[in-house]
Amino acid sequence: MGDNAVTESFFHTLKGHVVHGSVFATRKEANAVLFDYIEIYYNRVRRHSANGWLSPEAFEKKYFKNLEGFVVHDTV
């Protein structure tokens, strides 16, 4: 993979999990399936190497948990 490694990886994963072998009756159905895959699975559930192999949801929870106890000062 070259400069587009992240994009190529995403489309490879998408094709393997959703597109390969699928037949959609309408473009609307295909869009709905792709939207669900991206918004529900890929962006929330799927573990990412960039997040220490945590899902985005788990990474976000850990991030905000780590912020507990920090005091934010208003500098304005």
HELIX and SHEET records of a PDB file:
HELIX    1   1 ALA A    5  LEU A   14  1                                  10    
HELIX    2   2 LYS A   15  VAL A   19  3                                   5    
HELIX    3   3 ARG A   27  ASP A   36  1                                  10    
HELIX    4   4 TYR A   37  VAL A   45  3                                   9    
HELIX    5   5 SER A   49  ASN A   51  5                                   3    
HELIX    6   6 PRO A   56  LEU A   67  1                                  12    
END                                                                             
